[in-house]
């Protein structure tokens, strides 16, 4: 049996199994990341394993040596994800690090505490993990800390916990400049289509929108500020409601490019021309923004640079460095294309 600093010898797996009321084989399954154990039993065993410091720490690597990094998304079938993957893998090639892409929902299945998930990643040979846009719980973050698996969150949905490294963008400034652009064109009834209610990145863009409206002494109609989601379907559904209302907006600022594509689709479905009848602004400047018709005016988020910075931060953590600061924000920039114009009749 091994010694636990400050606590003496730790119990055998058989002793933990007896305390949990299960077989030693079941404890071994949980310890090794197997998924064929019931959720309640797993949580009980995990609690005991963590209490007695049964950890699977990553193997020690020489600083700067070859490493394998996990890059985990909620959804990687999107232009947004493609841009980030490009940045991370480019940086990985330069740093002699392999990048393995996975889905958050798959890796987290049945692992609400995060401890088993983290051990599973360690067992799979990951030296560190990048998690994109997901909302990690405190238990999940603690699971990574317990097995000493370095973690960096990219474009976090909510403000990360203290001490969790992250890379984001200047979302408030992006929301401000997008709305200022629409105001400068002469728009007054401007709608904001946000992401999931309470999402920090969506709220920051909304606050930028509100600041621009306040600076121009323009009222914000509560009916024109709606939350939904980051995706195409949410944009199409929300825009459809707004465009069929008694007093529709002349411009819509959407929380993402993909959401903005949904807005354009809804406009076409209702016989509304973009930009003649409706101006549309997105956020991210994914490569698809240049390809749609009309080309999308959007706020450029340096996604590839975010991916590169995130990987570089993670590799520093893997090599044992202490990061200061823990959170980095990269600047956004408005890119004006064909989806915005002065409102009809303003000339």
PLY file of the C-alpha trace (Angstrom):
ply
format ascii 1.0
element vertex 347
property float x
property float y
property float z
element edge 346
property int vertex1
property int vertex2
end_header
0.00 0.00 0.00
1.18 3.52 -0.75
1.74 6.35 1.67
-0.48 9.44 1.48
1.41 12.54 2.68
0.11 13.57 6.09
-2.29 10.63 6.27
-0.21 7.45 6.42
-1.06 4.32 4.49
-4.14 4.35 2.28
-6.59 1.46 2.26
-6.52 -1.28 -0.35
-9.04 -1.34 -3.17
-10.67 -4.27 -1.38
-11.15 -2.09 1.71
-12.66 0.70 -0.40
-14.93 -1.85 -2.07
-16.12 -3.07 1.32
-16.81 0.51 2.45
-18.74 1.20 -0.75
-20.63 -2.09 -0.54
-19.44 -3.30 -3.95
-16.91 -5.75 -5.37
-13.24 -4.95 -5.83
-13.76 -5.44 -9.58
-16.37 -2.65 -9.58
-13.97 -0.27 -7.82
-11.29 -1.18 -10.36
-13.69 -0.38 -13.21
-14.36 3.10 -11.84
-10.68 3.74 -11.17
-9.83 2.82 -14.77
-12.55 4.89 -16.39
-14.90 2.09 -17.43
-18.45 3.24 -18.17
-20.35 0.06 -17.21
-21.07 1.14 -13.62
-24.31 2.79 -12.51
-24.20 6.54 -11.91
-25.05 6.44 -8.19
-22.62 3.62 -7.50
-19.94 5.41 -9.52
-20.38 8.63 -7.55
-20.11 6.75 -4.24
-16.92 4.99 -5.33
-15.40 8.14 -6.82
-15.96 9.99 -3.56
-14.04 7.30 -1.67
-11.26 7.13 -4.26
-10.76 10.87 -4.10
-10.90 10.85 -0.31
-8.09 8.30 -0.17
-6.06 9.96 -2.95
-6.21 7.17 -5.51
-5.00 9.30 -8.41
-3.71 8.55 -11.85
-1.37 11.46 -12.36
0.00 12.13 -15.84
3.42 10.64 -16.46
6.27 13.09 -16.07
7.51 14.43 -19.39
10.57 16.45 -20.12
9.72 20.09 -20.66
9.28 20.76 -24.36
9.10 17.06 -25.22
6.41 15.40 -27.31
2.94 15.77 -25.81
-0.61 14.75 -26.64
-3.39 17.27 -26.08
-7.15 16.73 -25.97
-9.30 19.37 -27.73
-12.91 18.93 -26.63
-15.99 20.67 -28.08
-19.71 20.63 -27.43
-20.08 20.63 -31.22
-17.18 20.56 -33.65
-19.36 20.40 -36.80
-19.37 24.17 -37.31
-17.30 26.87 -39.02
-16.45 28.24 -35.57
-14.94 24.93 -34.49
-13.04 24.58 -37.77
-11.29 27.91 -37.22
-10.28 26.98 -33.68
-9.07 23.52 -34.74
-6.89 25.14 -37.38
-5.28 27.43 -34.81
-4.72 24.68 -32.25
-3.33 22.14 -34.72
-1.04 24.71 -36.37
0.40 25.56 -32.97
0.61 21.85 -32.12
2.65 21.14 -35.24
5.09 23.91 -34.34
5.39 22.66 -30.74
5.66 18.92 -31.57
2.33 18.19 -29.87
-0.40 15.89 -31.15
-3.99 17.15 -30.91
-6.88 14.70 -30.45
-10.33 16.21 -31.09
-13.37 14.95 -29.21
-16.87 15.91 -28.14
-17.65 17.11 -24.63
-20.94 15.21 -24.46
-19.25 11.92 -25.31
-16.42 12.35 -22.83
-18.75 13.42 -20.05
-21.36 10.67 -20.40
-22.09 9.51 -16.86
-19.18 11.49 -15.38
-20.93 14.39 -13.65
-18.24 14.68 -10.96
-15.45 14.97 -13.53
-13.06 12.70 -11.62
-13.65 9.61 -13.75
-13.65 11.69 -16.92
-10.30 13.21 -16.02
-8.81 9.81 -15.16
-10.08 8.43 -18.45
-8.29 11.21 -20.33
-5.09 10.56 -18.42
-5.34 6.84 -19.16
-5.79 7.69 -22.85
-2.46 9.50 -22.77
-3.57 13.14 -22.67
-1.00 15.48 -21.15
-3.45 18.38 -21.03
-6.92 19.35 -22.22
-8.49 22.30 -24.04
-12.24 22.59 -23.49
-14.11 24.90 -25.90
-17.19 27.01 -24.99
-18.43 24.48 -22.44
-19.67 25.35 -18.97
-17.59 23.23 -16.61
-18.91 22.68 -13.10
-16.77 23.15 -10.01
-16.84 19.37 -9.51
-15.52 18.79 -13.01
-12.74 21.33 -12.55
-11.87 19.69 -9.23
-11.66 16.34 -11.02
-8.96 17.70 -13.33
-7.10 19.21 -10.39
-7.21 15.92 -8.47
-5.40 14.03 -11.21
-3.18 17.03 -11.96
-4.28 17.20 -15.58
-3.68 20.74 -16.95
-6.79 22.48 -18.29
-7.41 25.58 -20.42
-10.92 26.76 -21.34
-11.36 28.45 -24.72
-14.09 31.09 -25.24
-15.85 30.06 -22.01
-19.64 30.32 -21.90
-19.41 31.59 -18.32
-16.64 33.35 -16.44
-14.15 30.64 -15.43
-13.47 29.87 -11.79
-10.52 31.57 -10.19
-7.32 29.83 -11.15
-8.70 28.16 -14.29
-6.73 29.29 -17.34
-8.81 30.60 -20.24
-8.65 32.46 -23.54
-11.48 34.64 -24.81
-12.23 37.75 -26.84
-13.35 41.32 -26.17
-17.05 40.51 -26.44
-18.31 43.76 -24.92
-16.27 45.85 -27.35
-17.46 43.69 -30.24
-21.10 44.23 -29.29
-20.48 47.95 -29.00
-18.82 48.34 -32.42
-21.42 46.18 -34.18
-24.26 48.30 -32.84
-22.44 51.58 -33.47
-22.07 50.54 -37.10
-25.82 50.00 -37.45
-26.56 53.30 -35.72
-24.13 55.14 -38.02
-26.11 53.81 -41.01
-29.26 55.39 -39.61
-30.94 52.42 -37.93
-32.98 53.08 -34.81
-35.06 49.92 -34.34
-32.23 47.47 -33.78
-32.81 43.98 -32.41
-30.34 41.86 -30.47
-30.50 38.07 -30.81
-28.60 36.56 -27.89
-27.43 33.09 -27.01
-28.65 30.97 -24.11
-30.02 33.10 -21.27
-27.29 33.90 -18.77
-24.34 32.88 -20.96
-21.54 35.29 -20.06
-20.25 35.75 -23.62
-23.77 36.54 -24.84
-24.36 38.92 -21.95
-21.12 40.76 -22.69
-22.17 41.29 -26.31
-25.63 42.41 -25.15
-24.09 44.91 -22.71
-22.01 46.31 -25.57
-25.20 46.62 -27.63
-26.96 48.45 -24.80
-23.98 50.77 -24.26
-23.97 51.80 -27.92
-27.72 52.48 -27.83
-27.36 54.52 -24.63
-24.44 56.52 -26.05
-26.65 57.43 -29.02
-29.58 58.27 -26.71
-31.67 55.58 -28.39
-34.29 53.56 -26.49
-34.00 49.76 -26.39
-37.33 48.11 -27.06
-37.52 45.06 -24.73
-39.44 43.22 -27.45
-36.34 43.42 -29.66
-33.96 41.84 -27.14
-34.41 38.06 -27.19
-32.36 35.08 -26.04
-32.28 31.70 -27.71
-29.16 29.93 -28.85
-25.95 30.26 -30.81
-27.11 28.20 -33.79
-28.85 28.52 -37.15
-32.25 27.26 -36.01
-32.38 29.69 -33.08
-31.55 32.61 -35.39
-34.19 31.60 -37.92
-36.89 31.08 -35.30
-36.25 34.28 -33.36
-35.90 36.40 -36.49
-39.12 34.94 -37.88
-41.00 36.17 -34.81
-39.47 39.63 -34.99
-40.03 40.07 -38.73
-43.72 39.17 -38.44
-44.40 41.48 -35.49
-46.43 44.68 -35.82
-43.31 46.87 -35.68
-40.36 44.82 -36.98
-36.73 45.93 -36.63
-34.77 47.40 -39.51
-31.55 45.77 -38.29
-30.59 42.69 -36.29
-27.35 42.07 -34.42
-26.98 38.29 -33.96
-24.81 36.69 -31.31
-22.87 34.50 -33.80
-22.36 34.20 -37.55
-24.31 30.95 -37.64
-27.20 32.63 -35.82
-27.00 35.47 -38.36
-27.23 32.96 -41.22
-30.49 31.80 -39.67
-31.68 35.42 -39.62
-30.95 35.79 -43.33
-32.82 32.57 -44.07
-35.85 33.77 -42.10
-35.78 37.08 -43.94
-35.88 35.32 -47.30
-38.72 33.08 -46.13
-40.77 36.17 -45.27
-39.93 38.15 -48.40
-37.61 40.55 -46.56
-34.54 41.60 -48.52
-31.07 41.81 -46.95
-29.76 44.51 -46.76
-32.44 46.59 -48.54
-35.17 45.88 -45.96
-33.09 44.44 -43.11
-29.46 44.84 -42.09
-27.80 41.89 -40.38
-24.58 41.73 -38.35
-23.02 38.54 -37.00
-20.16 37.75 -34.64
-16.99 35.62 -35.15
-16.11 36.20 -38.85
-15.87 32.52 -39.67
-14.77 31.68 -43.21
-18.40 31.10 -44.28
-19.22 34.76 -43.60
-17.43 35.72 -46.82
-19.19 33.05 -48.89
-22.87 33.68 -48.15
-25.00 36.06 -50.20
-24.89 38.83 -49.29
-21.50 38.53 -47.60
-21.99 38.98 -43.87
-20.98 42.07 -41.94
-19.61 40.66 -38.69
-17.34 41.18 -35.71
-14.09 39.33 -36.27
-13.02 37.15 -33.37
-9.44 35.97 -33.93
-10.41 32.32 -33.54
-7.21 30.84 -34.97
-5.13 33.09 -32.74
-7.26 32.07 -29.77
-6.54 28.44 -30.57
-2.81 29.11 -30.82
-2.69 31.08 -27.57
-4.72 28.43 -25.77
-2.40 25.63 -26.84
0.69 27.61 -25.91
-0.80 28.33 -22.46
-1.66 24.66 -21.98
1.81 23.46 -22.96
3.31 25.88 -20.44
1.08 24.35 -17.77
2.08 20.85 -18.88
5.72 21.87 -18.50
5.05 23.00 -14.92
4.95 26.76 -15.42
2.69 29.06 -13.41
0.54 31.33 -15.58
-0.03 34.99 -14.78
-2.55 36.17 -15.80
-4.86 33.17 -16.03
-7.27 34.81 -18.51
-6.37 36.44 -21.84
-8.75 38.36 -24.11
-7.88 38.99 -27.76
-9.21 42.04 -29.57
-12.23 41.91 -31.88
-12.69 43.98 -35.05
-15.71 44.97 -37.13
-15.65 43.72 -40.73
-18.16 45.51 -42.99
-19.54 43.56 -45.95
-22.76 43.43 -47.92
-25.39 42.52 -45.31
-25.69 46.04 -43.87
-26.96 49.27 -45.46
-28.93 52.39 -44.48
-32.58 51.67 -43.65
-35.09 51.88 -46.47
-36.29 55.43 -47.09
-33.50 57.07 -45.11
-31.94 58.60 -48.19
0 1
1 2
2 3
3 4
4 5
5 6
6 7
7 8
8 9
9 10
10 11
11 12
12 13
13 14
14 15
15 16
16 17
17 18
18 19
19 20
20 21
21 22
22 23
23 24
24 25
25 26
26 27
27 28
28 29
29 30
30 31
31 32
32 33
33 34
34 35
35 36
36 37
37 38
38 39
39 40
40 41
41 42
42 43
43 44
44 45
45 46
46 47
47 48
48 49
49 50
50 51
51 52
52 53
53 54
54 55
55 56
56 57
57 58
58 59
59 60
60 61
61 62
62 63
63 64
64 65
65 66
66 67
67 68
68 69
69 70
70 71
71 72
72 73
73 74
74 75
75 76
76 77
77 78
78 79
79 80
80 81
81 82
82 83
83 84
84 85
85 86
86 87
87 88
88 89
89 90
90 91
91 92
92 93
93 94
94 95
95 96
96 97
97 98
98 99
99 100
100 101
101 102
102 103
103 104
104 105
105 106
106 107
107 108
108 109
109 110
110 111
111 112
112 113
113 114
114 115
115 116
116 117
117 118
118 119
119 120
120 121
121 122
122 123
123 124
124 125
125 126
126 127
127 128
128 129
129 130
130 131
131 132
132 133
133 134
134 135
135 136
136 137
137 138
138 139
139 140
140 141
141 142
142 143
143 144
144 145
145 146
146 147
147 148
148 149
149 150
150 151
151 152
152 153
153 154
154 155
155 156
156 157
157 158
158 159
159 160
160 161
161 162
162 163
163 164
164 165
165 166
166 167
167 168
168 169
169 170
170 171
171 172
172 173
173 174
174 175
175 176
176 177
177 178
178 179
179 180
180 181
181 182
182 183
183 184
184 185
185 186
186 187
187 188
188 189
189 190
190 191
191 192
192 193
193 194
194 195
195 196
196 197
197 198
198 199
199 200
200 201
201 202
202 203
203 204
204 205
205 206
206 207
207 208
208 209
209 210
210 211
211 212
212 213
213 214
214 215
215 216
216 217
217 218
218 219
219 220
220 221
221 222
222 223
223 224
224 225
225 226
226 227
227 228
228 229
229 230
230 231
231 232
232 233
233 234
234 235
235 236
236 237
237 238
238 239
239 240
240 241
241 242
242 243
243 244
244 245
245 246
246 247
247 248
248 249
249 250
250 251
251 252
252 253
253 254
254 255
255 256
256 257
257 258
258 259
259 260
260 261
261 262
262 263
263 264
264 265
265 266
266 267
267 268
268 269
269 270
270 271
271 272
272 273
273 274
274 275
275 276
276 277
277 278
278 279
279 280
280 281
281 282
282 283
283 284
284 285
285 286
286 287
287 288
288 289
289 290
290 291
291 292
292 293
293 294
294 295
295 296
296 297
297 298
298 299
299 300
300 301
301 302
302 303
303 304
304 305
305 306
306 307
307 308
308 309
309 310
310 311
311 312
312 313
313 314
314 315
315 316
316 317
317 318
318 319
319 320
320 321
321 322
322 323
323 324
324 325
325 326
326 327
327 328
328 329
329 330
330 331
331 332
332 333
333 334
334 335
335 336
336 337
337 338
338 339
339 340
340 341
341 342
342 343
343 344
344 345
345 346
